[in-house]
Amino acid sequence: MKVVQSLLVVALLVTARPPDRLTAQDSFPSHPPRPATLSPARFPPFEEVKLANGIELVVVERHQEPVASVSLSFRAGDIYDPAGKEGLATLAAEVLTKGTATRSAEQIAATIEGVGGSLSASSGEDFFTISGDALSDQLELVFELVSDVALHATFPASEVELARTRELSSLALELSEPSSVASRFFAKEVYGTNPYGRRATPQSFKAITQQDLVEFAHARLRPGGALLVVAGDVTPAQVEALVQKAFAGWQGVGAGGGAPAPVPLTAPAKRATDILLVHRPGSAQSTVLVGNTTVRPTDSAYYAARVVTHVLGGGSDSRLFRILREQKSWTYDTYAALRRYRGLGYWVAVVEVRTEATDSALKELLHQIDVIRTGLIPDSELRAAKGYLVGSFPLSIETPSQIAGQVTTAKLLGLDADYLRLYRERLNAVRPLQARAAAQRLYHAGAFSLVVAGDGARLYDRLKAIAPVRIEDLDGHPLAPADLMAKAGPLPLDAAQLVARSDSFVVLLQGKPFGARTTTVRRSADSLVFDETFILGAAGKQQLTVVLDPTDLSVKRVDQTGTAGGQPNEVHLAYSAGRVKGTAVVPQQSGTPQTLAIDTTIPAATYDDHAIEVIVPALPLASGKSFGVNVFSSGDASAKVITVKVVGEDSVTVPAGTFRVFKVEVSGGETPALLYVSRDAPRRIVKLGIVGTPLVFELVK
């Protein structure tokens, strides 16, 4: 729906507006400052001891500030979740600190917050960690709480349901974002059936019971194989005494006493690069991911691989950023990253790109990977990458919590004893030949895992010229190329639902008034006219007129004028005899609007995307019914099919009163939306929400 699209454009342009020009006295110096001498950053020494019950204890003394951090980790991360209950470790981490045999969630929170500390639990792919921080004179209390939740968590049913609701809500938002969807498919492409390739789903979260969480704690949170790191203003003798007191009687013998069995290192062996195209109908941009599995975390090639990945896509001075964003203007977000797991890690290069530039960006991305594999990195570029990585390391060991985190990661990944002490020196020692050798070993030329999430109808022909293409829908079901071009048929519209009226809406941003919108429907003998005036804060204003045939509600004319972020935002289109003609001026993040000349044929029963909100109340709405709608989008001059689905019935209260409504999802356009349409005839929209944003429209009168 175009009001939604225009609104998002306005918000985007407001936040992305470039700064004012610098005045002469603020101009940049003509020469960069000379680099400073690399200052020493010695990692504090630490002592290790293996306790009788199997816990590995590490104490890191750092007496600069009177604070201390405790980190207790287990091999109990996401990869150990049983099939069908993915998300178990994540849910356990959220509820672990919400109640024990002797303390309620409120008592735990009040106890730690009362001394200015914190207590939390988290789950990653490999490990499950309980963390506590406080002033060092409260270290005994921190140990008491960490041990209490580790040994005596009760997972109260009410807290489990609250956590489940939060996780489902977070997951719903994640699944509405193209980059998150693409990442899920990429993990499966890289790892196949290996547990590293699995992700939680709404079904798996709903399948988890309170008893599952209790059994999780009993089976996985065991002293055998656990790592306890204490850093800060402490001494080894003090810590050992507190450990013996806090964990007295916690034994690692018997069933479940040790760490879980290691996850197999196997992953699908790709023989050639192909493309998995994840079809997101109507998507205005694509997410491209390229990568493959790499090496074990202990492999000595890591340092050169870390440097070469930074050169490729590690920051604003990387090749991908300079070429794909600054030179080509294809993307606003591109990077490359190297991920280490206890088992088998991976690397990935990511590009968020406009749909029409997807194939060009992918070709250039693959070219840059080939260049860095076959050529030597110039000394100046290599020096800059190493300078950033080496120079930023001290920022990651400034606090006891950071130090504990670094030690925990190094120990759990099985890295050598000198890893942290020699990290900067080993990075700094990387030479061009080592970097090239690492790139050739790291990047599997000709056998990449490659995922593109976007509008398959517009991408398939372009992508198949690069590599063989497989197509799946958002649920992972295979599609044929012909499925991408499916068109909707005529709609059973009831024109009598659209009566002459004026409606006023308040626009809410995170629940607070941020704008206003008025709509008017006028009828004459030969036309039904929809007028809209829309104001969003001080950022933009829009006026819209849609003229429809009053008998069949076919679109005859669309005129939109306004501004967005200081740029003109206009559409002037005429529909007649299966053709649309006119012009569109579309705001751009670059600050220069794009003008489109439109003259094209369109399928029968095609509606302008500005008119979707007008015709939805005229559909024969009923719970569970779904409609495919042919639309033409002036924003990118393309025809597409969107889905209008009635997902249920409800009662909502807005400033205009309380209404019985149909909840109607609109998807497949630039932004998914949820409409609340009154059940009583003549129908009207009383509330509108934009999925994934804090923007809501509510009827005032």
C-alpha positions as CSV (number, residue, x, y, z in Angstrom):
1,M,0.0,0.0,0.0
2,K,1.5,3.2,-1.2
3,V,0.7,5.3,1.9
4,V,2.9,2.8,3.8
5,Q,5.7,2.9,1.2
6,S,5.7,6.7,1.2
7,L,5.8,6.8,4.9
8,L,8.8,4.6,5.1
9,V,10.5,6.6,2.4
10,V,10.0,9.8,4.5
11,A,11.3,8.2,7.7
12,L,14.3,6.8,5.8
13,L,15.2,10.1,4.2
14,V,14.9,11.9,7.5
15,T,17.3,9.6,9.2
16,A,19.7,9.3,6.2
17,R,19.8,13.0,5.2
18,P,23.4,14.1,4.7
19,P,24.9,16.7,6.9
20,D,25.1,20.3,5.9
21,R,28.2,21.4,4.0
22,L,31.3,22.2,6.0
23,T,32.2,25.8,6.2
24,A,35.7,26.9,5.3
25,Q,36.9,27.0,8.9
26,D,35.6,23.4,9.4
27,S,37.3,21.9,6.4
28,F,39.4,18.8,6.7
29,P,43.2,19.1,6.9
30,S,45.0,18.4,3.6
31,H,47.2,15.6,5.1
32,P,46.2,12.9,7.5
33,P,48.0,12.8,10.8
34,R,51.0,10.6,11.2
35,P,50.2,7.2,12.8
36,A,51.1,6.9,16.4
37,T,53.4,4.2,17.7
38,L,51.6,1.1,18.6
39,S,51.1,1.1,22.4
40,P,51.6,-2.1,24.3
41,A,48.5,-4.0,25.4
42,R,49.6,-6.8,27.7
43,F,46.8,-9.2,28.5
44,P,46.8,-9.8,32.3
45,P,48.3,-13.1,33.4
46,F,45.9,-15.7,34.7
47,E,46.0,-18.8,36.8
48,E,44.3,-22.1,36.0
49,V,43.3,-25.0,38.2
50,K,41.1,-28.1,37.6
51,L,38.8,-28.7,40.5
52,A,37.9,-32.2,41.8
53,N,34.3,-32.1,40.4
54,G,35.6,-31.3,36.9
55,I,35.3,-27.5,36.7
56,E,38.1,-25.7,35.1
57,L,38.8,-22.5,37.1
58,V,40.6,-19.5,35.6
59,V,41.4,-16.5,37.7
60,V,42.5,-13.2,36.0
61,E,43.8,-10.6,38.4
62,R,43.3,-7.0,37.4
63,H,43.3,-4.5,40.3
64,Q,42.9,-1.2,38.5
65,E,39.2,-0.9,39.5
66,P,37.3,-2.5,42.4
67,V,35.0,-4.6,40.2
68,A,34.8,-8.3,39.4
69,S,33.2,-10.5,36.8
70,V,32.2,-14.2,37.1
71,S,31.5,-16.3,34.0
72,L,30.3,-19.9,34.2
73,S,30.1,-21.7,30.8
74,F,29.0,-25.1,29.7
75,R,29.0,-27.0,26.4
76,A,25.3,-26.7,26.2
77,G,24.6,-24.3,23.3
78,D,22.0,-24.3,20.5
79,I,23.7,-27.2,18.5
80,Y,22.7,-29.6,21.3
81,D,19.0,-28.8,21.1
82,P,16.9,-31.9,20.2
83,A,15.4,-31.9,16.7
84,G,12.0,-30.3,16.7
85,K,12.8,-28.3,19.8
86,E,15.3,-25.8,18.4
87,G,15.4,-22.8,20.7
88,L,15.5,-24.8,23.9
89,A,18.9,-23.4,25.1
90,T,17.8,-19.9,24.1
91,L,14.6,-20.2,26.1
92,A,16.4,-21.8,29.1
93,A,18.8,-18.8,29.1
94,E,16.0,-16.4,29.3
95,V,14.2,-18.2,32.2
96,L,17.2,-19.5,34.2
97,T,17.4,-16.3,36.3
98,K,13.7,-16.0,36.8
99,G,13.4,-18.2,39.9
100,T,15.1,-20.8,42.1
101,A,14.0,-23.1,44.9
102,T,14.6,-20.2,47.4
103,R,14.3,-17.0,45.4
104,S,11.6,-15.6,43.0
105,A,12.5,-13.6,39.9
106,E,11.8,-10.4,41.7
107,Q,14.0,-11.4,44.6
108,I,16.9,-12.3,42.3
109,A,16.6,-9.0,40.4
110,A,16.3,-6.9,43.6
111,T,19.3,-8.7,45.2
112,I,21.8,-8.1,42.4
113,E,20.5,-4.7,41.4
114,G,20.6,-3.6,45.0
115,V,24.4,-3.8,44.9
116,G,24.7,-2.3,41.5
117,G,25.5,-5.5,39.8
118,S,24.0,-7.7,37.0
119,L,23.1,-11.3,36.5
120,S,22.2,-12.9,33.1
121,A,22.4,-16.1,31.0
122,S,23.0,-16.5,27.3
123,S,23.2,-19.2,24.7
124,G,25.3,-19.3,21.6
125,E,25.9,-22.0,19.0
126,D,28.4,-24.0,21.1
127,F,28.1,-22.8,24.7
128,F,25.7,-21.7,27.5
129,T,27.0,-19.0,29.9
130,I,25.9,-17.6,33.2
131,S,27.4,-14.2,33.9
132,G,27.5,-12.0,37.0
133,D,29.2,-8.7,37.7
134,A,29.5,-6.4,40.7
135,L,31.9,-4.4,42.9
136,S,34.6,-6.7,44.1
137,D,33.4,-6.5,47.7
138,Q,30.2,-8.1,46.6
139,L,31.9,-11.1,44.9
140,E,30.6,-13.6,47.5
141,L,27.0,-12.5,46.6
142,V,27.7,-12.9,42.9
143,F,29.0,-16.4,43.5
144,E,25.9,-17.2,45.6
145,L,23.5,-16.1,42.9
146,V,25.4,-17.7,40.0
147,S,25.5,-21.0,41.8
148,D,21.9,-20.7,42.8
149,V,20.5,-20.3,39.3
150,A,23.0,-22.9,37.9
151,L,22.0,-25.6,40.5
152,H,18.5,-24.7,41.6
153,A,16.6,-23.0,38.8
154,T,12.9,-23.9,38.8
155,F,11.8,-22.4,35.5
156,P,8.4,-21.2,36.8
157,A,5.6,-21.9,34.3
158,S,4.4,-18.3,34.2
159,E,7.9,-17.1,33.4
160,V,8.3,-19.8,30.7
161,E,5.1,-18.5,28.9
162,L,6.2,-14.9,29.1
163,A,9.6,-15.8,27.7
164,R,8.0,-17.9,25.0
165,T,5.8,-15.0,24.0
166,R,8.8,-12.7,23.8
167,E,10.8,-15.1,21.7
168,L,7.9,-15.7,19.3
169,S,7.4,-12.0,18.9
170,S,11.1,-11.5,18.3
171,L,11.1,-14.3,15.8
172,A,8.1,-12.9,13.9
173,L,10.0,-9.6,13.5
174,E,13.1,-11.5,12.4
175,L,11.3,-13.5,9.8
176,S,9.9,-10.3,8.3
177,E,13.4,-9.0,7.6
178,P,15.0,-10.1,4.3
179,S,18.5,-10.3,5.7
180,S,17.4,-12.6,8.6
181,V,15.5,-14.9,6.2
182,A,18.5,-15.1,3.9
183,S,20.8,-16.0,6.8
184,R,18.6,-18.9,7.8
185,F,18.7,-20.4,4.3
186,F,22.4,-19.7,4.1
187,A,23.1,-21.7,7.3
188,K,21.2,-24.6,5.9
189,E,23.1,-24.4,2.6
190,V,26.5,-24.3,4.3
191,Y,25.9,-26.9,7.0
192,G,23.1,-29.1,5.6
193,T,21.8,-31.5,8.3
194,N,24.7,-30.6,10.7
195,P,23.2,-28.9,13.9
196,Y,25.1,-25.7,13.0
197,G,22.6,-25.3,10.1
198,R,19.4,-25.5,12.3
199,R,17.4,-22.5,13.5
200,A,14.5,-22.1,15.9
201,T,11.0,-21.8,14.4
202,P,7.6,-20.8,15.8
203,Q,6.7,-24.5,15.9
204,S,9.9,-25.5,17.8
205,F,9.4,-22.8,20.4
206,K,5.8,-23.9,20.9
207,A,6.9,-27.5,21.3
208,I,9.2,-26.7,24.3
209,T,7.7,-27.6,27.7
210,Q,8.6,-26.5,31.2
211,Q,9.8,-30.1,31.9
212,D,12.1,-29.8,28.9
213,L,13.8,-26.8,30.5
214,V,14.1,-28.6,33.9
215,E,15.7,-31.6,32.1
216,F,17.9,-29.2,30.1
217,A,19.4,-27.9,33.4
218,H,19.8,-31.3,34.9
219,A,21.5,-32.9,31.8
220,R,23.6,-30.0,30.5
221,L,24.5,-27.7,33.4
222,R,27.0,-30.1,34.9
223,P,30.4,-29.4,36.4
224,G,32.2,-31.9,34.2
225,G,33.7,-29.9,31.3
226,A,32.4,-26.5,32.7
227,L,34.6,-23.4,32.6
228,L,34.5,-20.8,35.4
229,V,36.4,-17.6,34.7
230,V,36.7,-14.9,37.4
231,A,38.3,-11.6,36.4
232,G,39.0,-8.3,38.2
233,D,40.0,-7.1,41.6
234,V,40.4,-10.6,43.0
235,T,43.0,-13.1,44.2
236,P,43.3,-16.8,43.4
237,A,43.0,-17.8,47.1
238,Q,39.9,-15.6,47.6
239,V,38.3,-17.1,44.5
240,E,39.0,-20.7,45.3
241,A,37.5,-20.3,48.8
242,L,34.4,-18.8,47.3
243,V,34.1,-21.5,44.7
244,Q,34.4,-24.2,47.3
245,K,31.6,-22.6,49.4
246,A,29.3,-21.8,46.5
247,F,29.6,-25.1,44.7
248,A,30.0,-27.4,47.7
249,G,28.6,-30.8,46.9
250,W,28.2,-30.2,43.2
251,Q,29.6,-33.4,41.7
252,G,30.3,-34.4,38.1
253,V,30.1,-38.1,38.4
254,G,27.4,-40.4,37.2
255,A,25.0,-40.0,34.3
256,G,25.0,-36.6,32.8
257,G,28.1,-35.5,34.7
258,G,30.3,-34.8,31.8
259,A,30.1,-32.5,28.7
260,P,27.9,-33.5,25.8
261,A,29.5,-35.4,22.9
262,P,31.1,-33.2,20.3
263,V,29.0,-32.3,17.2
264,P,30.3,-34.0,14.0
265,L,32.4,-31.8,11.8
266,T,30.8,-32.9,8.5
267,A,29.1,-30.5,6.1
268,P,27.8,-30.9,2.6
269,A,30.7,-31.2,0.0
270,K,29.8,-28.8,-2.8
271,R,31.4,-29.6,-6.2
272,A,30.2,-26.5,-8.0
273,T,28.7,-23.1,-7.2
274,D,25.0,-22.8,-7.6
275,I,22.4,-20.2,-6.5
276,L,19.6,-20.8,-4.1
277,L,17.0,-18.1,-4.9
278,V,14.6,-17.5,-2.0
279,H,11.4,-16.0,-3.6
280,R,10.1,-12.9,-1.7
281,P,7.4,-11.6,-4.0
282,G,7.5,-7.8,-4.5
283,S,10.7,-7.3,-2.6
284,A,12.3,-4.0,-3.6
285,Q,15.8,-5.2,-2.7
286,S,17.8,-8.4,-2.5
287,T,20.0,-9.9,0.1
288,V,23.0,-11.8,-1.3
289,L,25.2,-14.2,0.8
290,V,28.3,-16.0,-0.5
291,G,30.5,-18.3,1.6
292,N,31.5,-21.7,2.7
293,T,32.8,-23.6,5.7
294,T,36.4,-22.9,6.7
295,V,38.7,-24.3,9.3
296,R,38.9,-25.5,13.0
297,P,39.3,-22.6,15.5
298,T,42.8,-23.9,16.4
299,D,44.1,-23.7,12.8
300,S,47.2,-21.5,12.5
301,A,45.8,-20.0,9.3
302,Y,43.2,-18.1,11.3
303,Y,45.4,-15.0,11.6
304,A,46.0,-14.5,7.9
305,A,42.4,-15.4,7.2
306,R,41.3,-12.7,9.7
307,V,43.4,-10.1,7.9
308,V,42.4,-11.1,4.4
309,T,38.7,-11.1,5.3
310,H,39.0,-7.6,6.7
311,V,40.6,-6.4,3.5
312,L,37.7,-7.9,1.6
313,G,34.8,-6.6,3.6
314,G,35.8,-5.7,7.2
315,G,34.9,-2.0,7.3
316,S,34.5,1.3,5.5
317,D,38.0,1.0,3.9
318,S,37.4,-2.6,2.6
319,R,37.2,-3.5,-1.0
320,L,33.5,-4.4,-1.0
321,F,32.5,-1.2,0.7
322,R,34.6,1.0,-1.6
323,I,33.6,-0.7,-4.8
324,L,30.0,-1.8,-4.3
325,R,28.9,1.2,-2.2
326,E,31.1,4.1,-3.0
327,Q,32.0,3.6,-6.6
328,K,29.0,1.7,-7.9
329,S,26.3,3.0,-5.6
330,W,24.6,-0.4,-5.6
331,T,24.3,-0.9,-1.9
332,Y,24.2,0.7,1.5
333,D,25.3,-2.4,3.4
334,T,28.0,-4.9,2.5
335,Y,30.6,-6.7,4.5
336,A,32.5,-10.0,4.9
337,A,33.0,-11.9,8.2
338,L,34.8,-14.9,9.5
339,R,32.9,-17.0,12.1
340,R,34.6,-19.4,14.5
341,Y,32.8,-22.3,16.1
342,R,34.1,-25.1,18.4
343,G,33.4,-27.4,15.4
344,L,33.6,-26.1,11.9
345,G,33.4,-22.4,11.2
346,Y,32.4,-20.5,8.1
347,W,33.0,-17.2,6.3
348,V,30.4,-15.1,4.5
349,A,30.2,-12.0,2.3
350,V,26.9,-10.1,2.4
351,V,25.4,-7.5,0.1
352,E,22.1,-5.7,0.5
353,V,21.3,-4.4,-3.0
354,R,18.5,-2.9,-5.1
355,T,16.7,-5.6,-7.1
356,E,17.7,-4.2,-10.4
357,A,21.4,-4.2,-9.5
358,T,21.4,-7.7,-7.9
359,D,23.1,-9.5,-10.8
360,S,25.7,-6.8,-11.3
361,A,26.5,-6.7,-7.6
362,L,26.9,-10.5,-7.4
363,K,29.2,-10.6,-10.4
364,E,31.4,-7.9,-8.9
365,L,31.4,-9.6,-5.5
366,L,32.5,-12.9,-7.1
367,H,35.2,-11.0,-9.0
368,Q,36.6,-9.3,-5.9
369,I,36.8,-12.7,-4.2
370,D,38.7,-14.0,-7.2
371,V,41.0,-11.0,-7.2
372,I,41.9,-11.4,-3.5
373,R,42.5,-15.2,-4.0
374,T,44.9,-14.7,-7.0
375,G,46.7,-11.5,-6.3
376,L,48.9,-10.1,-3.6
377,I,47.4,-7.5,-1.3
378,P,49.4,-4.2,-1.6
379,D,51.6,-3.4,1.4
380,S,49.6,-0.2,2.1
381,E,46.3,-2.0,2.2
382,L,47.6,-4.9,4.2
383,R,49.2,-2.5,6.7
384,A,45.9,-0.6,7.1
385,A,44.0,-3.8,7.8
386,K,46.5,-5.1,10.3
387,G,46.6,-1.6,11.9
388,Y,42.9,-1.6,12.5
389,L,42.7,-5.2,13.9
390,V,45.8,-4.8,16.1
391,G,44.9,-1.3,17.3
392,S,41.3,-2.2,18.2
393,F,42.2,-5.2,20.3
394,P,42.9,-3.2,23.5
395,L,39.3,-1.9,23.3
396,S,38.1,-5.4,23.8
397,I,39.9,-6.0,27.1
398,E,39.2,-2.8,29.0
399,T,36.9,-4.2,31.7
400,P,36.8,-7.3,33.8
401,S,33.7,-8.5,32.0
402,Q,35.5,-8.1,28.6
403,I,38.5,-9.9,29.9
404,A,36.4,-12.7,31.3
405,G,34.7,-12.9,27.9
406,Q,37.9,-13.1,26.0
407,V,39.4,-15.8,28.3
408,T,36.1,-17.8,28.1
409,T,36.1,-17.7,24.3
410,A,39.7,-18.7,24.0
411,K,39.4,-21.6,26.4
412,L,36.1,-22.9,25.1
413,L,37.4,-22.9,21.5
414,G,40.4,-24.8,22.6
415,L,42.9,-22.2,21.5
416,D,46.6,-22.4,22.7
417,A,47.7,-20.9,26.0
418,D,49.5,-18.0,24.3
419,Y,46.6,-17.0,22.0
420,L,45.5,-13.8,23.9
421,R,49.1,-12.8,24.8
422,L,50.4,-13.2,21.2
423,Y,47.2,-12.3,19.3
424,R,48.4,-8.8,18.1
425,E,51.9,-10.0,17.3
426,R,50.6,-12.9,15.2
427,L,48.2,-10.6,13.3
428,N,51.0,-8.1,12.7
429,A,53.3,-10.8,11.3
430,V,51.0,-11.7,8.4
431,R,52.6,-11.0,5.0
432,P,51.2,-10.8,1.5
433,L,52.0,-14.3,0.5
434,Q,50.5,-15.7,3.7
435,A,47.3,-13.6,3.1
436,R,47.0,-15.0,-0.5
437,A,47.5,-18.6,0.7
438,A,44.9,-18.1,3.4
439,A,42.4,-16.6,0.8
440,Q,43.0,-19.6,-1.5
441,R,42.4,-22.0,1.3
442,L,39.5,-20.0,2.8
443,Y,37.4,-19.1,-0.2
444,H,36.3,-22.2,-2.1
445,A,36.3,-20.9,-5.7
446,G,33.9,-22.7,-7.9
447,A,32.1,-24.3,-4.9
448,F,30.5,-21.5,-3.0
449,S,27.2,-21.7,-1.1
450,L,25.3,-18.8,-2.6
451,V,21.9,-17.5,-1.4
452,V,19.9,-14.6,-2.9
453,A,16.6,-13.6,-1.2
454,G,14.5,-11.3,-3.3
455,D,11.8,-11.0,-5.9
456,G,12.3,-14.2,-8.0
457,A,10.2,-13.0,-10.9
458,R,12.6,-10.2,-11.5
459,L,15.8,-12.0,-10.6
460,Y,15.6,-15.5,-12.0
461,D,16.6,-14.8,-15.6
462,R,19.4,-12.5,-14.5
463,L,20.9,-14.9,-12.0
464,K,20.8,-18.0,-14.2
465,A,23.3,-16.3,-16.5
466,I,25.7,-16.4,-13.5
467,A,25.2,-19.9,-12.2
468,P,22.5,-22.7,-12.0
469,V,19.6,-21.5,-9.9
470,R,17.3,-23.5,-7.5
471,I,14.2,-21.7,-6.3
472,E,12.4,-22.0,-2.9
473,D,9.6,-20.1,-1.3
474,L,9.9,-18.6,2.2
475,D,8.9,-21.9,3.8
476,G,11.6,-23.8,2.0
477,H,9.3,-25.5,-0.6
478,P,10.8,-25.9,-4.1
479,L,9.4,-23.7,-6.9
480,A,9.6,-23.9,-10.6
481,P,10.4,-20.9,-12.7
482,A,6.8,-20.8,-14.0
483,D,5.6,-20.4,-10.4
484,L,7.3,-17.1,-10.2
485,M,5.1,-15.5,-12.8
486,A,1.7,-16.6,-11.4
487,K,-1.0,-13.9,-11.8
488,A,-4.1,-13.2,-9.9
489,G,-7.5,-13.2,-11.5
490,P,-10.4,-10.7,-11.3
491,L,-11.5,-9.8,-7.8
492,P,-15.1,-10.2,-6.5
493,L,-15.5,-6.6,-5.3
494,D,-18.6,-5.1,-3.7
495,A,-18.7,-1.5,-4.7
496,A,-21.6,-0.8,-2.3
497,Q,-19.1,-1.1,0.6
498,L,-17.5,2.2,-0.5
499,V,-19.8,5.0,0.5
500,A,-19.2,8.7,0.6
501,R,-17.4,9.5,3.9
502,S,-14.5,11.4,5.5
503,D,-12.1,9.7,8.0
504,S,-9.4,11.2,10.2
505,F,-6.5,9.2,11.5
506,V,-3.7,9.9,14.1
507,V,-0.3,8.6,13.2
508,L,1.5,7.1,16.2
509,L,5.3,6.5,16.4
510,Q,6.1,4.2,19.3
511,G,2.7,5.0,20.7
512,K,3.1,8.8,20.5
513,P,1.3,11.1,18.1
514,F,3.6,11.9,15.1
515,G,1.4,12.9,12.3
516,A,-2.1,13.0,10.9
517,R,-4.0,11.6,7.9
518,T,-7.4,12.3,6.4
519,T,-9.2,10.4,3.7
520,T,-12.3,11.2,1.7
521,V,-14.5,9.0,-0.6
522,R,-16.6,10.9,-3.1
523,R,-19.0,9.4,-5.6
524,S,-20.3,10.8,-8.9
525,A,-22.1,9.3,-11.9
526,D,-18.9,8.3,-13.6
527,S,-16.3,8.2,-10.9
528,L,-15.4,7.1,-7.4
529,V,-12.7,9.4,-6.0
530,F,-10.5,8.7,-3.0
531,D,-8.6,11.7,-1.6
532,E,-5.9,11.6,1.0
533,T,-3.9,14.2,2.9
534,F,-1.0,12.9,5.0
535,I,1.5,14.7,7.2
536,L,4.3,13.0,9.1
537,G,5.9,15.3,11.7
538,A,8.1,17.9,10.0
539,A,9.5,15.4,7.5
540,G,7.0,15.2,4.7
541,K,3.6,15.9,3.3
542,Q,1.6,14.0,0.7
543,Q,-1.6,14.5,-1.2
544,L,-3.2,11.7,-3.2
545,T,-6.1,11.3,-5.5
546,V,-7.2,7.9,-6.9
547,V,-10.0,7.9,-9.4
548,L,-11.9,4.6,-9.9
549,D,-14.8,3.4,-12.0
550,P,-17.8,3.3,-9.6
551,T,-19.1,0.0,-11.1
552,D,-16.2,-2.4,-11.2
553,L,-13.7,-0.3,-9.1
554,S,-11.0,-0.5,-11.8
555,V,-8.4,2.3,-11.5
556,K,-8.6,5.2,-14.0
557,R,-6.2,7.7,-12.7
558,V,-3.7,8.3,-9.9
559,D,-2.1,11.7,-8.9
560,Q,0.2,12.1,-5.9
561,T,2.1,15.2,-5.0
562,G,4.3,15.9,-2.0
563,T,7.7,16.0,-0.5
564,A,9.8,13.5,1.4
565,G,13.0,14.6,3.2
566,G,13.1,17.7,1.0
567,Q,12.7,15.8,-2.2
568,P,9.7,15.8,-4.5
569,N,7.6,12.7,-4.3
570,E,5.1,12.6,-7.2
571,V,3.1,10.1,-9.3
572,H,0.9,10.9,-12.3
573,L,-0.5,7.8,-14.0
574,A,-3.5,7.1,-16.3
575,Y,-4.9,3.5,-16.7
576,S,-6.8,2.5,-19.9
577,A,-7.3,-0.5,-22.1
578,G,-4.7,-2.7,-20.3
579,R,-2.0,0.0,-20.3
580,V,-0.6,2.5,-17.8
581,K,1.1,5.7,-18.8
582,G,2.6,8.6,-16.9
583,T,5.6,9.6,-14.8
584,A,6.8,9.0,-11.2
585,V,9.4,11.0,-9.2
586,V,10.8,8.7,-6.5
587,P,12.9,10.0,-3.6
588,Q,16.3,8.4,-3.1
589,Q,18.7,8.0,-0.2
590,S,21.4,9.7,-2.3
591,G,19.4,12.9,-2.1
592,T,18.7,13.0,-5.8
593,P,15.2,11.8,-6.8
594,Q,14.8,9.4,-9.7
595,T,12.3,10.2,-12.5
596,L,10.6,7.3,-14.2
597,A,8.8,7.6,-17.5
598,I,6.1,4.9,-17.5
599,D,4.3,3.4,-20.6
600,T,3.7,-0.3,-20.4
601,T,1.0,-3.0,-20.7
602,I,-0.3,-4.6,-17.5
603,P,-2.3,-7.8,-16.8
604,A,-6.1,-7.7,-16.7
605,A,-7.6,-6.7,-13.3
606,T,-4.4,-4.8,-12.2
607,Y,-4.7,-2.2,-9.5
608,D,-2.4,0.7,-8.7
609,D,-0.7,0.1,-5.4
610,H,-2.0,3.4,-4.1
611,A,-5.5,1.8,-4.5
612,I,-5.1,-1.3,-2.3
613,E,-6.4,0.3,0.8
614,V,-9.4,1.6,-1.1
615,I,-10.5,-1.9,-2.4
616,V,-9.7,-4.1,0.6
617,P,-13.1,-3.2,2.4
618,A,-14.9,-4.1,-0.9
619,L,-13.5,-7.7,-0.8
620,P,-15.8,-10.5,0.5
621,L,-13.8,-10.7,3.8
622,A,-14.2,-13.8,6.0
623,S,-11.8,-15.6,8.4
624,G,-9.2,-17.7,6.5
625,K,-10.0,-16.2,3.1
626,S,-7.0,-15.1,0.9
627,F,-6.9,-13.1,-2.3
628,G,-4.1,-12.6,-4.9
629,V,-4.2,-9.1,-6.3
630,N,-2.4,-7.8,-9.4
631,V,-0.8,-4.5,-8.6
632,F,1.4,-2.0,-10.5
633,S,4.0,-0.2,-8.4
634,S,5.1,3.2,-9.5
635,G,8.1,3.1,-7.2
636,D,9.9,0.7,-9.4
637,A,7.6,0.6,-12.5
638,S,6.8,-3.1,-12.1
639,A,3.8,-5.4,-11.9
640,K,3.6,-7.9,-9.2
641,V,1.1,-10.0,-7.2
642,I,0.4,-9.2,-3.6
643,T,-1.6,-11.3,-1.1
644,V,-4.5,-10.1,1.0
645,K,-5.4,-12.6,3.7
646,V,-7.9,-12.5,6.5
647,V,-6.0,-13.9,9.5
648,G,-8.8,-13.7,12.1
649,E,-11.4,-11.5,13.8
650,D,-11.0,-9.3,16.8
651,S,-12.3,-6.3,18.7
652,V,-10.1,-3.2,18.7
653,T,-10.5,0.2,20.5
654,V,-9.3,3.4,18.8
655,P,-10.1,7.0,19.5
656,A,-13.2,6.7,17.3
657,G,-14.6,3.9,19.5
658,T,-14.6,0.1,19.8
659,F,-15.1,-1.9,16.6
660,R,-15.5,-5.6,15.7
661,V,-12.9,-6.1,12.9
662,F,-11.4,-8.4,10.4
663,K,-7.6,-8.6,10.8
664,V,-6.2,-8.5,7.2
665,E,-2.6,-9.1,6.3
666,V,-1.2,-7.5,3.1
667,S,2.1,-9.0,2.0
668,G,4.2,-9.2,-1.1
669,G,4.6,-5.4,-1.6
670,E,7.4,-3.3,-0.4
671,T,6.3,-3.4,3.2
672,P,3.9,-5.9,4.9
673,A,1.0,-4.3,6.7
674,L,-1.9,-5.4,9.0
675,L,-5.3,-3.7,8.4
676,Y,-8.2,-3.8,10.9
677,V,-11.4,-3.6,8.8
678,S,-14.7,-3.1,10.5
679,R,-17.1,-6.1,10.1
680,D,-20.2,-4.0,10.0
681,A,-21.2,-2.7,6.6
682,P,-20.3,-0.4,5.0
683,R,-16.8,-1.4,6.0
684,R,-14.0,1.0,6.8
685,I,-10.4,0.7,8.0
686,V,-10.2,1.7,11.6
687,K,-6.5,0.8,12.3
688,L,-3.4,0.1,10.2
689,G,-0.1,-1.2,11.4
690,I,3.2,-1.6,9.5
691,V,4.9,-4.9,10.3
692,G,8.4,-4.5,11.6
693,T,8.1,-0.8,12.5
694,P,6.6,1.2,15.4
695,L,4.2,3.1,13.1
696,V,0.4,2.8,13.6
697,F,-2.6,4.6,12.2
698,E,-5.7,4.9,14.4
699,L,-9.1,6.2,13.4
700,V,-10.1,9.3,15.3
701,K,-13.5,10.1,13.7
